[in-house]
Amino acid sequence: MLLGHLPLSYFWLTFIDGETVLLHVQARNILYNAFIEIVGVRREALRDTETTLKVSTAEDNQSNIKLINLYRENISKEILRFCDTILSLVQNINTPQDDIESKLFEMRITADCWRYRAEFEVGEALEEAKYKAEQEYAKALELSRSLAPTHSVRLGVSLNYSVYCFEIEHNSKKAYALAKKAITEAMSDLEPLPEESLEDFMTITKLIRENMALW
């Protein structure tokens, strides 16, 4: 796909005063989706090697183990590179304090970067990744409460935070509680959604419900 071959910085603008800012909402969504797609393929590749590595380890196949570990190391470096690019870009944004959606975008994508790193880091690097992901998700969740419970950005924060709790913290109770709260609050908001927002609402709430069924 073309997006996978574009530099992530393509989706950003630098004004004359040197401040880097996000593009409009559509471009911001393209950036996020491109990032998720690029990193997602590599995250899946890492998961796919786990079973193969276990089999090779059980068989004491040192040749395979060496190749698999080398492959995993290279994939991990690619994920780190993409995440570091995003983190660097976000640090250079000067978003107005009253632009809640842009602030939430920055917090969520930052938290996602640290969550992805936590999937394969070890030792102190793992603890750092977990801590920073938790901090950003918690701040995003708090800020998101200024939006309507049915807002796709608010729901997206709850979705990603709950996944972090389940997959990284291994805390299914906390993950389920976050997800359930998001759904309950969204369902209690009886304000009709505009057609352009309804699809996002349905997609995200479906994902949250599916996760709850598993947790």
C-alpha positions in Angstrom: 0.0 0.0 0.0 1.3 3.5 -0.9 1.0 4.8 2.7 3.5 2.2 3.8 6.1 3.8 1.6 5.6 7.4 2.6 7.7 9.0 5.4 5.5 9.7 8.4 6.6 13.3 8.3 4.7 13.6 5.0 1.6 14.2 7.1 2.9 17.2 9.0 3.5 20.8 8.1 6.2 23.3 9.3 5.2 26.9 9.3 7.5 29.9 8.8 8.1 30.3 12.5 9.5 26.8 12.7 6.6 25.3 14.7 5.4 21.9 13.6 1.7 21.4 13.7 -0.8 18.7 12.8 -2.7 18.9 9.6 -6.5 19.0 9.5 -8.5 16.1 11.0 -8.6 14.0 7.8 -4.8 14.1 7.4 -4.4 13.3 11.1 -6.5 10.2 10.7 -4.5 9.2 7.6 -1.3 9.5 9.7 -2.7 7.4 12.5 -4.1 4.7 10.2 -0.8 4.6 8.3 1.2 4.3 11.5 -1.1 1.5 12.8 -0.9 -0.3 9.5 2.9 0.0 9.2 3.6 -1.1 12.8 0.7 -3.6 12.9 2.3 -5.8 10.2 5.5 -5.9 12.1 3.8 -6.6 15.5 2.0 -9.5 13.8 5.3 -10.8 12.4 6.7 -10.8 15.9 3.7 -12.8 17.2 4.0 -15.3 14.4 7.6 -16.1 15.3 6.7 -16.9 19.0 5.3 -20.3 18.2 8.1 -21.2 15.8 10.7 -20.1 18.4 9.0 -22.3 21.1 9.1 -25.3 18.7 12.7 -24.8 17.8 13.6 -24.3 21.4 11.9 -27.5 22.4 13.7 -29.3 19.6 17.0 -27.6 20.6 17.4 -26.5 16.9 20.1 -23.9 17.5 20.3 -23.0 13.9 16.6 -22.1 13.7 16.7 -20.3 17.1 19.6 -18.1 15.9 17.8 -17.2 12.7 14.5 -16.5 14.4 16.1 -14.3 17.1 17.9 -12.3 14.4 14.7 -11.8 12.5 12.9 -10.7 15.7 15.7 -8.3 16.5 15.4 -6.7 13.0 11.6 -6.4 13.2 11.8 -4.9 16.7 14.3 -2.3 15.5 11.9 -1.4 12.7 9.1 -0.9 15.2 11.3 1.2 17.4 12.3 3.3 14.5 8.7 4.1 13.5 7.7 4.7 17.1 10.6 7.0 17.7 9.7 9.0 14.6 6.2 9.5 15.9 7.4 10.4 19.4 9.8 12.9 18.0 7.2 14.5 15.8 4.7 14.8 18.6 7.2 16.5 20.9 7.5 19.3 18.3 3.8 20.1 18.1 2.5 23.4 19.5 -1.2 22.5 19.8 -3.5 25.2 21.3 -4.7 24.1 24.8 -8.3 24.4 23.7 -7.9 21.9 20.8 -9.0 18.9 22.8 -9.2 16.5 19.9 -5.7 17.3 18.7 -4.3 17.0 22.3 -6.0 13.6 22.6 -4.6 12.5 19.3 -1.1 13.3 20.5 -1.6 11.5 23.8 -3.2 8.4 22.3 -0.6 7.9 19.6 2.2 8.6 22.1 0.7 6.0 24.5 0.3 3.5 21.6 4.0 3.9 20.7 5.0 3.0 24.3 2.6 0.1 24.4 4.0 -1.4 21.2 7.5 -1.1 22.6 6.3 -2.8 25.8 5.3 -5.8 23.8 8.9 -6.8 23.2 11.2 -4.7 25.5 12.7 -6.4 28.5 14.2 -5.2 31.8 14.4 -1.5 32.5 13.3 -0.6 29.0 10.1 -2.6 29.5 9.4 -0.9 32.8 9.9 2.5 31.2 7.6 1.7 28.3 4.9 0.4 30.6 5.1 3.5 32.8 5.0 6.0 30.0 2.2 4.2 28.2 0.1 4.1 31.4 0.8 7.8 32.1 -0.3 8.9 28.6 -3.4 6.7 28.5 -4.5 7.9 32.0 -4.0 11.6 31.0 -5.9 11.0 27.7 -8.7 9.2 29.5 -9.1 12.1 31.9 -9.0 14.8 29.1 -11.4 12.7 27.0 -14.2 13.3 29.5 -14.6 16.8 28.2 -16.0 15.2 25.0 -19.4 13.4 24.6 -19.4 9.8 25.7 -20.3 8.8 22.1 -17.4 10.8 20.6 -15.1 8.5 18.5 -11.9 10.0 20.0 -13.1 9.4 23.6 -14.2 5.9 22.8 -10.9 5.2 21.0 -8.9 6.3 24.1 -10.9 3.9 26.2 -10.5 1.1 23.7 -6.7 1.4 23.5 -6.3 1.9 27.2 -8.3 -1.2 28.1 -6.2 -3.2 25.6 -3.1 -1.9 27.2 -4.4 -3.0 30.6 -5.2 -6.5 29.3 -2.2 -7.2 27.1 0.6 -5.4 28.9 -0.5 -5.1 32.5 -2.3 -8.5 32.4 -5.0 -6.9 34.4 -8.3 -8.3 32.9 -10.4 -6.8 35.7 -9.2 -3.2 35.0 -9.4 -3.7 31.3 -13.0 -5.0 31.5 -14.0 -2.1 33.9 -12.6 0.5 31.6 -14.4 -1.0 28.6 -17.7 -1.5 30.4 -17.6 2.1 31.7 -17.1 3.4 28.2 -20.0 1.4 26.8 -22.3 2.2 29.7 -21.7 6.0 29.4 -22.0 5.9 25.6 -25.3 4.0 25.8 -26.7 6.5 28.3 -26.1 9.4 26.0 -29.3 9.6 24.0 -28.3 12.4 21.7 -28.6 11.3 18.1 -25.3 11.1 16.2 -24.7 12.7 12.8 -24.4 10.2 10.0 -20.6 10.9 9.5 -20.0 10.0 13.2 -22.3 7.0 13.5 -20.0 4.6 11.5 -17.0 5.3 13.8 -19.2 4.9 16.9 -20.5 1.6 15.7 -17.1 0.3 14.7 -15.4 1.2 18.0 -18.2 0.1 20.3 -18.2 -3.3 18.4 -14.5 -3.7 19.1 -15.0 -2.8 22.8 -17.8 -5.3 23.1 -15.8 -8.0 21.4 -12.9 -7.5 23.8 -15.3 -7.6 26.8 -16.6 -10.9 25.6 -13.0 -12.3 25.6 -12.0 -10.7 29.0 
